[in-house]
Amino acid sequence: MAEIPKQFALYKDRTGEWRWRLHAANGKIIADSAEAYTTKANCIHGARLVASVATGAGIWNVVDQKWEA
């Protein structure tokens, strides 16, 4: 199966509000917007914010109370 590029996919939920899903290269959903947005522009802004901060995000192990390398 050919891999697809990782991407944010925008969609409207049952209430007509905008949401995003982040897909990995294998097509699996690896993250989604926890909130709905009233406008597509705000949804895109939210996805771009996640994309910009995720690259520098650390991994906190809640069980062991330590940062993972």
N, C-alpha and C positions, 0 to 999 in steps of 0.2 A: 504494500500500500504506500503510495507516495505521500510524503509529509507535506503539510500545508504550513505556511508561516504562522507564527504565533500572532494572535490578533485579538482586539476588542471587538465584540459584536454588539451592536445596539439593537434593542427591540422594545416594543410596547407591551406592558403587562395587561392583565385582565381589566384593570381600571383605566387603561388608556394612558398611563404614565410611562416615562422612558426609564430603561434600565440598561446595564451593560453586563456582558460576560467576557472573561478573559479565557481564551482557548490556547492551549499548548500546541506545539508543532504537530503533535499526533491527533489533534482535534478534540481532545478531552477538555472539559471545563475545569479550570484550576482556581478561578475566583469569580465572584460576581458582586454587583453593587448591592450593598445591604439596604440601600434606600432607593426609593423611586424619585425621579426628577419630573417636574412639570413641563420642562422644555427640553428639546433635543440638545440645544446649546449647553445647558447646564449639565446634562448627562455626559456630553463630550468633555466638558471641563473636568468633571469628576474622574473620568477614565484617564485623562491626561495627568491629573494630579497623582493618581495611583501609580501610573507609569513612571513619573518623574521621581517619586520618593522610594519606590520599591527597590531600585538598584542599590541604594545605600542602606537599606534596612538591615538591622541585625536580627539574630534569632535568639530569643529569650526562652530558655527551658524552664517552664513554670514548676515542673516536678522537682528538679534538682536545684532550682533557684540560681541559675548561672547562665552566662552568655555562651553560646556554642560557636566554635570556630568555623 
